[in-house]
Amino acid sequence: GLRGVEFIVSDDHAGLHAARRAVFGAAHWQRCQFHLAQNAIHHAPNHAIRKRIGAELRTVWNANSLAAAQIALTTLVNAYRDTAPKLADWLERNIPEGLTAFTLPEPHQRRLRTSNPMERGIQQELKRRTTKIRVFPNEASLERLVSAVLVEIDEKWAADTKGYIKWDYQDA
């Protein structure tokens, strides 16, 4: 029943990727930048590159426009073309999936470039609440608890006057 989805942030899990394309094919997709950085570390050929790749990717993601981010990415790829060609190829193929947030209005870009706020806030709260109970009498009781927790989180976010994302922003 979910309608009007225009933008999705997730990691590149094959199941999520297929479901997103099948159900929300028209929605723009932002690959989570945190997960991309973690993946890049795994593709780095040595310890020295693993230590610095995250900071180098932040220069791409913290650019002030999509064009500047693309230039920074090209510079980064070229820097690794000779010393780490597999990493350079991986960066060139995958990092553009983390630049979709630049198509959003500026006030939303930082908030919607990663899925970590949801993972930390929602998933950790679900884990905290279900771990206390440890053993559920049946699947329905687990579903009732998880549903209640999600409704509680939704109500808290809806009542938040500061708001995580202000949809009624004004262009500067």
C-alpha positions in Angstrom: 0.0 0.0 0.0 3.0 2.3 0.1 2.6 5.0 -2.6 4.5 8.1 -3.8 8.0 6.7 -3.1 10.4 8.9 -5.1 13.7 8.2 -3.4 15.2 5.1 -1.7 18.4 4.8 0.3 19.8 1.3 0.8 22.8 -0.9 0.5 23.3 -3.0 -2.6 21.9 -6.2 -1.2 20.7 -8.3 -4.2 17.2 -8.9 -2.7 16.7 -5.2 -1.8 17.9 -4.2 -5.3 15.5 -6.6 -7.1 12.6 -5.7 -4.8 13.2 -2.0 -5.3 13.3 -2.3 -9.1 10.2 -4.5 -9.2 8.0 -2.5 -6.8 9.4 1.1 -6.9 11.0 1.1 -10.4 10.5 4.8 -10.9 12.0 5.8 -7.6 15.5 7.2 -7.6 18.0 5.1 -5.7 20.8 6.3 -3.5 23.3 3.6 -2.5 24.2 4.1 1.2 27.6 6.0 1.3 28.6 4.4 4.5 28.1 0.9 3.0 30.0 2.0 -0.1 32.9 3.1 2.0 32.9 -0.2 3.8 32.8 -2.1 0.5 35.7 0.0 -0.9 37.8 -0.9 2.1 37.3 -4.6 1.2 38.5 -3.9 -2.4 41.6 -2.0 -1.3 44.7 -4.1 -2.1 46.8 -3.1 1.0 46.6 -1.7 4.5 47.8 1.8 3.5 45.0 2.2 1.0 42.4 0.7 3.4 43.4 3.4 5.9 42.9 6.3 3.6 40.1 5.3 1.2 37.3 6.5 3.5 38.7 10.0 3.8 39.3 10.1 0.0 35.7 9.1 -0.6 34.5 11.8 1.8 36.0 14.4 -0.5 33.8 13.0 -3.3 30.6 12.9 -1.2 31.2 16.3 0.5 31.6 18.1 -2.8 29.3 21.1 -3.2 27.6 19.8 -6.4 27.2 16.7 -8.5 29.6 18.0 -11.1 32.3 18.6 -8.5 31.7 15.2 -7.0 32.1 13.6 -10.4 35.3 15.5 -11.0 36.6 14.4 -7.5 35.6 10.8 -8.3 37.4 10.9 -11.7 40.5 12.3 -9.9 40.3 9.5 -7.3 39.9 6.7 -9.9 42.8 8.1 -11.9 45.0 8.2 -8.8 44.5 4.4 -8.3 44.5 3.4 -12.0 48.2 2.3 -12.0 48.7 1.3 -8.4 45.4 -0.5 -7.7 43.6 -1.1 -11.0 40.9 -3.4 -9.5 40.0 -0.8 -6.9 39.9 1.9 -9.5 37.6 -0.1 -11.7 35.4 -0.9 -8.7 35.2 2.8 -7.7 34.4 3.8 -11.2 31.5 1.3 -11.4 30.1 1.6 -7.9 30.6 5.1 -6.5 28.3 6.9 -8.9 25.4 4.9 -7.2 26.2 7.0 -4.1 25.9 10.3 -5.8 22.1 10.3 -6.4 21.6 12.5 -3.3 23.0 15.4 -5.2 19.8 15.4 -7.3 17.8 16.3 -4.1 17.2 19.8 -2.8 20.3 20.9 -0.9 18.6 20.8 2.6 18.0 17.0 2.1 21.3 15.9 0.6 23.2 15.2 3.9 20.2 13.5 5.5 19.4 11.1 2.7 22.8 9.9 1.6 23.1 7.0 4.0 20.7 4.5 5.6 22.6 4.6 9.0 20.1 6.8 10.9 17.4 4.2 10.3 19.7 1.3 11.0 20.9 2.8 14.2 17.6 4.2 15.4 15.1 1.6 14.3 17.0 -1.6 14.1 18.8 -1.0 17.4 15.5 -0.2 19.2 13.9 -3.4 17.8 16.9 -5.4 18.9 16.8 -3.8 22.4 13.1 -4.6 22.9 13.1 -8.1 21.5 16.4 -9.2 23.3 14.8 -8.4 26.7 12.0 -10.9 26.0 14.4 -13.5 24.4 11.8 -16.2 23.8 8.5 -15.5 22.2 5.6 -17.9 22.6 4.8 -17.7 18.9 5.5 -15.7 15.7 2.3 -13.6 16.2 3.6 -12.3 19.5 6.8 -11.2 18.0 5.0 -9.5 15.1 2.7 -7.6 17.7 5.7 -6.3 19.6 7.7 -5.3 16.5 4.6 -3.6 15.1 4.0 -1.7 18.3 7.6 -0.5 18.5 7.5 0.6 14.8 4.2 2.5 15.4 5.8 4.2 18.5 8.8 5.2 16.5 6.6 6.6 13.7 4.5 8.6 16.1 7.7 10.0 17.7 9.1 11.1 14.3 5.7 12.5 13.3 5.4 14.6 16.5 9.0 15.8 16.3 8.7 19.6 15.7 12.4 19.9 14.7 12.0 17.2 12.2 14.7 15.0 10.7 13.8 16.2 7.2 11.9 19.5 6.7 9.7 19.0 3.6 8.5 22.6 3.7 12.0 24.2 3.3 12.5 27.5 1.5 15.0 27.9 -1.2 17.7 30.3 -0.2 
